[in-house]
């Protein structure tokens, strides 16, 4: 979906800084887009959200005033429990801690009314979280449940960010179920699903449309899903939880 978003924004004439973990793959995507849109202004920056050092280095490389919008699109469904170099569970690092820290570090370099769009997930509705959820133990790890909790944490972060920075245009986007490699879970039936099920899922360009609308529009603190732009679902509204998770994350990120 990242590639689809970059191409759509490039068609509209927006310069895009592609923050990517795998530079070789990013160069291939950039070259492919440039073949179709020769005048596209696309830069590549190295960013590994499983490493807070990488997040800090990328944020440091961004020139103040050079970016007006941030789309936190990266995501991962880890196949097994693993701990990063920062002592964080990998799923939470890529889906939550990395984007959280990146956003916080970029805020001083963004316009006060910048657009920030966080990609969330329909799986959030099936889980609940608290401060302890941010540091799951190995025995509590579940491939899909841990992913859902990390995305639920992003829902909380989005709302607290909007409260603390009311001039920002902070919104969430739910892509639905999109047929990308991300949903290959490493299970025995993946090849069967690729043939029978994945073709029924949304294409990347379709899945990224809610986020693109959120980036274009002047809305604040809204939930984009499908063709809708609606209020945050009541099941996600918990200001006390949002504040506690913010403070706990801030401690873990040493801010």
VOZASE-936648 format. One line per 3 residues: number of its first residue (from 1); their letters; for each residue z, y, x of C-alpha. Coordinates in Angstrom, 3 decimals. Each point is the difference from the previous one (the first is absolute). Layout:
<recs>
NUM) a) Z,Y,X  ... .
</recs>
This chain:
<recs>
1) xxx) 0.000,0.000,0.000  0.542,2.311,2.933  -3.674,-0.223,0.936 .
4) xxx) -1.026,0.611,-3.614  2.237,3.071,-0.162  -1.363,1.403,3.262 .
7) xxx) -3.594,-0.382,-1.159  0.705,1.562,-3.392  1.740,2.982,1.592 .
10) xxx) -2.772,0.356,2.583  -2.596,0.142,-2.793  1.912,2.934,-1.450 .
13) xxx) -0.193,1.781,3.352  3.626,-0.452,1.066  0.755,-0.621,3.692 .
16) xxx) 2.187,-3.091,0.344  2.408,-1.123,2.701  0.068,-3.798,-0.182 .
19) xxx) 3.409,-1.261,1.129  -0.643,-3.629,0.952  1.776,-2.826,1.803 .
22) xxx) -3.139,-1.776,1.236  -2.183,2.600,1.688  -2.945,-2.369,0.480 .
25) xxx) -0.178,-0.740,-3.719  0.456,3.673,-0.778  -2.938,0.926,2.248 .
28) xxx) -2.166,-2.527,-1.839  1.001,1.464,-3.384  -0.658,3.523,1.244 .
31) xxx) -3.437,-0.959,1.334  -0.875,-1.713,-3.264  0.946,3.065,-2.043 .
34) xxx) -1.893,2.327,2.342  -3.166,-2.043,-0.546  0.212,0.847,-3.701 .
37) xxx) 1.481,3.499,0.381  -1.317,1.361,3.314  1.845,3.284,-0.311 .
40) xxx) 3.420,-1.509,-0.677  2.858,1.416,2.076  2.118,-3.018,0.850 .
43) xxx) 2.609,-0.284,2.721  2.059,-3.041,0.953  3.637,0.011,1.005 .
46) xxx) 1.999,-3.004,1.171  2.891,-0.849,-2.296  1.999,-3.234,-0.251 .
49) xxx) 2.511,0.280,-2.839  1.956,-2.977,1.304  1.003,2.152,2.994 .
52) xxx) 1.986,3.191,-0.486  -0.991,1.066,3.521  -3.632,-0.186,-1.108 .
55) xxx) 0.801,2.000,-3.133  1.691,2.699,2.058  -2.866,0.118,2.512 .
58) xxx) -2.599,0.333,-2.749  1.958,2.727,-1.773  0.381,1.855,3.298 .
61) xxx) -3.781,-0.128,0.514  -0.755,1.748,-3.298  -0.586,3.716,0.451 .
64) xxx) 1.958,2.273,-2.364  -2.203,1.187,-2.842  -2.732,-2.556,0.685 .
67) xxx) 0.930,-2.252,-2.936  0.373,1.089,-3.632  0.532,-3.363,-1.710 .
70) xxx) 1.555,-3.348,0.849  -0.930,-3.330,-1.583  2.489,-2.753,0.869 .
73) xxx) -2.233,-2.957,-0.731  0.902,-2.632,2.603  1.663,-3.161,-1.221 .
76) xxx) 0.753,-3.562,0.998  1.284,-3.158,-1.676  1.635,-1.813,2.902 .
79) xxx) -0.399,-3.762,-0.044  3.398,-0.607,1.568  3.177,1.736,1.030 .
82) xxx) -0.227,1.974,3.242  1.827,2.865,1.654  -1.768,2.908,1.691 .
85) xxx) 0.876,1.594,3.343  2.085,2.498,-1.992  2.107,-2.740,-1.582 .
88) xxx) -1.641,0.389,-3.415  -1.481,-2.680,-2.222  -3.778,0.236,0.431 .
91) xxx) -0.963,0.316,-3.681  2.392,2.896,-0.480  -1.092,1.602,3.260 .
94) xxx) -3.689,0.196,-0.929  0.370,0.664,-3.723  3.002,2.308,0.039 .
97) xxx) 1.677,1.084,3.244  -3.240,0.863,1.807  -1.432,2.139,-2.825 .
100) xxx) 3.441,1.546,-0.634  0.391,1.089,3.617  -3.626,1.113,0.314 .
103) xxx) 0.298,2.200,-3.072  3.255,1.560,1.170  -1.377,0.743,3.472 .
106) xxx) -3.220,1.510,-1.366  1.678,2.266,-2.558  0.463,2.923,2.424 .
109) xxx) -3.713,-0.192,0.825  -1.216,-0.108,-3.599  -0.459,2.898,-2.435 .
112) xxx) 2.989,0.494,-2.316  -2.183,-1.055,-2.934  -1.644,-2.963,1.736 .
115) xxx) -1.058,-3.038,-1.980  1.818,-3.236,0.812  -1.040,-3.208,-1.721 .
118) xxx) 1.963,-3.209,0.474  -1.584,-3.320,-0.910  2.391,-2.119,-2.037 .
121) xxx) -0.413,-3.278,-1.864  0.278,-1.511,-3.457  2.336,-2.581,1.561 .
124) xxx) 2.730,2.670,0.183  0.861,-0.526,-3.653  1.281,-3.508,0.700 .
127) xxx) 2.680,0.910,2.576  3.035,2.187,0.473  1.288,1.409,3.279 .
130) xxx) 3.004,1.594,1.668  0.877,1.109,3.512  0.426,-3.592,1.196 .
133) xxx) -3.556,-0.804,-1.085  -1.357,2.089,2.871  1.247,-2.553,2.545 .
136) xxx) -0.698,-3.424,-1.563  1.476,-3.050,1.690  -2.264,-2.915,0.885 .
139) xxx) 1.549,-2.195,-2.690  -0.829,2.660,-2.604  -3.644,0.365,1.073 .
142) xxx) -2.672,-0.729,-2.594  -3.622,0.817,0.719  -0.791,1.760,-3.272 .
145) xxx) 3.506,1.094,-0.962  0.631,1.717,3.333  -3.347,1.783,-0.300 .
148) xxx) 0.886,1.123,-3.530  3.366,1.348,1.156  -1.614,1.928,2.841 .
151) xxx) -2.433,1.590,-2.430  2.853,0.714,-2.425  1.688,1.865,2.861 .
154) xxx) -3.161,2.107,0.309  0.294,0.865,-3.693  3.513,1.232,0.677 .
157) xxx) -1.092,1.934,3.095  -2.789,1.715,-1.922  2.375,1.307,-2.644 .
160) xxx) 2.649,1.183,2.442  -2.653,1.674,2.155  -1.252,1.876,-3.061 .
163) xxx) 3.559,1.126,-0.794  0.737,1.242,3.512  -3.371,1.672,0.521 .
166) xxx) -0.952,1.349,-3.440  -3.089,1.860,1.245  -1.636,-3.223,1.175 .
169) xxx) -2.421,-1.887,-2.233  1.614,-3.433,0.340  -1.523,-2.770,-2.113 .
172) xxx) -0.198,-3.778,-0.140  -3.051,-2.189,-0.501  -0.039,-3.594,-1.247 .
175) xxx) -3.330,-1.695,0.809  0.580,-3.108,-2.105  -1.155,-3.337,1.415 .
178) xxx) -2.769,0.577,2.534  -2.018,-2.780,1.641  0.669,0.810,3.661 .
181) xxx) 1.140,-2.175,2.902  3.519,1.274,-0.575  0.472,-2.397,-2.912 .
184) xxx) -0.800,-3.041,2.163  3.524,-1.370,0.174  -0.557,-2.858,2.424 .
187) xxx) 0.469,-2.640,-2.670  -2.031,-3.190,-0.368  -1.783,1.266,-3.103 .
190) xxx) -1.293,3.256,1.554  -3.547,-1.373,0.489  -0.082,-1.080,-3.646 .
193) xxx) 1.273,3.401,-1.117  -2.689,1.690,2.102  -2.665,-1.770,-2.042 .
196) xxx) 1.538,-0.154,-3.470  2.407,2.927,-0.267  -0.667,2.758,2.538 .
199) xxx) -3.460,0.862,-1.470  1.822,0.921,-3.237  2.226,2.561,1.745 .
202) xxx) -0.853,3.654,0.507  -2.265,1.073,2.826  1.576,2.274,2.645 .
205) xxx) -1.820,3.118,-1.239  1.301,-0.627,-3.509  3.527,-0.652,1.227 .
208) xxx) 0.163,3.230,1.962  -1.154,2.247,-2.862  3.531,0.825,-1.256 .
211) xxx) 0.965,1.179,3.483  -3.170,2.076,0.358  0.720,1.743,-3.290 .
214) xxx) 3.560,0.672,1.148  -1.331,1.553,3.213  -2.411,2.249,-1.899 .
217) xxx) 2.228,1.229,-2.804  2.786,2.590,-0.143  2.537,-2.337,-1.633 .
220) xxx) 3.496,-0.618,1.334  2.263,-3.030,-0.233  -2.417,-2.036,-2.112 .
223) xxx) -0.923,-3.671,-0.124  -3.732,-0.718,0.236  -1.166,-3.393,-1.206 .
226) xxx) -3.416,-1.028,-1.302  -1.472,3.074,-1.685  3.437,1.322,-0.915 .
229) xxx) 2.155,2.717,1.492  3.412,-0.414,-1.584  3.649,0.838,0.430 .
232) xxx) 2.050,-2.202,2.324  0.964,-3.108,-2.020  3.623,0.236,-1.115 .
235) xxx) 0.841,-3.322,1.671  -0.492,1.735,3.370  2.057,3.116,-0.706 .
238) xxx) 3.325,-0.192,1.820  0.780,3.194,1.971  3.256,-1.382,1.377 .
241) xxx) -1.772,-3.029,1.436  -2.781,2.187,1.403  2.489,2.210,1.813 .
244) xxx) 1.960,-2.970,1.409  -3.152,-1.705,1.280  -1.174,3.265,1.581 .
247) xxx) 3.290,0.465,1.833  0.115,-3.623,1.149  -3.601,0.106,1.213 .
250) xxx) 0.646,3.261,1.800  2.834,-1.660,1.930  -2.161,-2.975,0.897 .
253) xxx) -2.793,2.319,1.184  2.496,2.066,2.025  -0.962,3.277,-1.686 .
</recs>
